[in-house]
Amino acid sequence: MGTEAAQSVDYYQEGLDLLKGGKFHEALTSFRLALKGSPGDAVVLQQIAICYTRIGMVQEAAKTYRHVLQKNPAAAGAHYGLAFILLRSEAPHESIEHLESFLVNAPRGEDATAHVEHARWTLAELRRQQHDHSEPDATP
């Protein structure tokens, strides 16, 4: 009977609960276990990337988001996560295409509103900065 109880654990939900509670390493373990039950699941992989980001494994997070995008180029969450990783990198302009892709496929609903607004604002700022840098210098 103990084996049945262990098999009935919803590792994905457990990971979400741990992530919400700030227990990022533990959440990562749960998501990895969830991935064993559903190999290649893009939703689980995105949660793993979020965990990597929160524990400072930013390159691993970027790699995971890119893996998701190879499988599903329209994965809004992966575009969003990768955009903000790139924004803090040495090539912030590379985040523009991911913010645009996120906004094209942006999730709807109350939960997503703050993310959508943040992406719009960030994209507008990046475009403004690009425009400012592309103007010729007015001084002779």
Beta strands, then each sheet from edge to edge (+ up, - down):
end
